[in-house]
Amino acid sequence: MKRVSEYEFSFKGDLFWLLNGVGTPDVVLVYVPEGCKVENPLLLRYISAEGSDKESKALPFSNPRVLVLVEKGGEISIVEEYVGGDTDKCYWTNSVMEVVVGEGAKVSHSYIQNQSFNAAHIKWTWVQQESTSKYEHIEVSTGGKLSRHNIHIQQVGPDTVTELSTFHMCISDQTQDLHSKLVLDHPRGVSQQIHKCIVAHSSGQAVFDGNVQVNRYAQQTDAGQLTRSLLLEPRATVNVKPNLQIIADDVKCSHGAAISDLEEDQLFYFRARGVDAETARKALIFSFAAEVVDRFPNASIRKKVETHIRELLDPSRPSQ
């Protein structure tokens, strides 16, 4: 195995990446040797137990950093979860995860962000995939006053598969922000990305900036990108920027974006069958999220996320 320092990469122009490098107490290494298949999921849970009040001038600041090395033919499933100990406390989490997926290796990465509604959560995920490897990312982000996730994935070999499935939800005056970049440099690469978000508060805001770059030698690439958003309040805001840059000429690529409220005919379908309006509304909203939630490979994690989303959608829940 190479030295860990040889795998640490740098985004010199990004302030938060540099802050993490300076502030992290140590790097957690997850190492999967060649041909090793880890049977049980690895859970990385970060609990922000300390926090300050809104009036305080002190802000607890943490910089967790993880390096995942999966060698040739290795397989692992990782669950990365961020939890706030108190939903009203203020703190800042600035996290980095670097993933190196070796030739023919497979990584399933489940990411759950449920921080305090007054917290700032900045996250970097950097992935390098070698030939015939597969990286799958499933994400649900519902917490944080300000939450931003930067995902950078680079395919550095042919016949590589990348799947990104993300769901963000704002139920208060939150900002949920996803910036993703996929770089395909080799033949027969596959990348499929779906991003869904719900803004259920008049002061809520969601942002999606997704870039897929298919370079000159990435012939016979199959790349798809789709973002769909639900705005459930009159002044709710979503800004989407799907971006597909294609230089190769023998490719199959598509992208699309849709923004809407709940369809009246869908609500009518439920009402005509005796379902009250609130139950119908909750069912439609949850089914919108389920397309991503159902992709979590671990049943207990999937059930936990489903329960949490239903609790957030409960109209009797105190407003944040």
Steps between C-alpha positions, in 0.01 A plus 500: 500500500625847419550755771176669605648841414525397134122469483414833657386744235459874511255757369724802551231744398243376752505666841305228681726222371804694624337571837435130545863420421616745765237420762462123484658326803577188295395305190288188546615231255264233367709242313360207298779271368499348152216252447349557847120528515374657823168331579349742754456875446747732670319772698674836548278706732586856600302642793528874563435501875638849563342816373445864586190716522412748226612793718840348576815622325664157527437240229620140544687394185590142400698368201457123459694340215486145362709330232355183347737276300344201324752296305445287188185288522411618851145581611361703788178673604540819706229687691603856589259671739504848657271563796439808713461438872269802541284631216539863617876519558747685278823337381700447182602166351753510215549145376709332227487146367742375233427169326737309271326211322749255350466297181184288505415614855155602625405764756147571622490832688188595698505857633245636751512860621270579795671786678346764727278750318735778616823330393730558204601182319761508224597169340754394237488157336784427257502172305751348257391190307731267314396275209194270533426637847161607636416780743142544624400804708159530670435817699222649714561847644235664721687687775709812538426868471755502220599171341728466201639182348775513239543172310789454257529165319760410241504185287865420425444173313263343243177306569436690822154545660390794716151535652390806699159517671434800726198641684493834685213649701446842661227518766613833651704803393782273384733493202577158351774522239650227281791563263610192306761444231554175309800477268505217244831455318490141372289282266176324594447685823153512656368774728141535617393784728161579649448791740167577668413772747198627691471854633213509751560843657449849360856598601661172394745479212648210306792516257619243248805560281585179319779472245571192289810531282547245220848556362653420162602138563184401690340341194192275535415667828148468645429801723164610639406781736154588635391748767142536627376747761177552697416849626226474764482864614439818294841662563709184519808517277700252297791575268607221266784492249539164328804517277615238249828573318573258217817495291490134391282431192391137554292526817152451646433793731189672636397742772184670619344714772144539630356728771138484613245487782283197572268423210133567569390193306719282722340646812157454345575131435554446874202715605269312266589181688417638842849610603508833684700786351783500757558124474498522121748786505739316733479183290586685179788688661647185649467308174701779336782439749468121491667471159830588669434359849416156360851478355668469839636143493468450877141432613543640854650825368224525242232456768667754727513762225138433400384552860699822532356648181145413607561672834625813325191504279261468797294825513471471879878522535619829660634742240871577500 
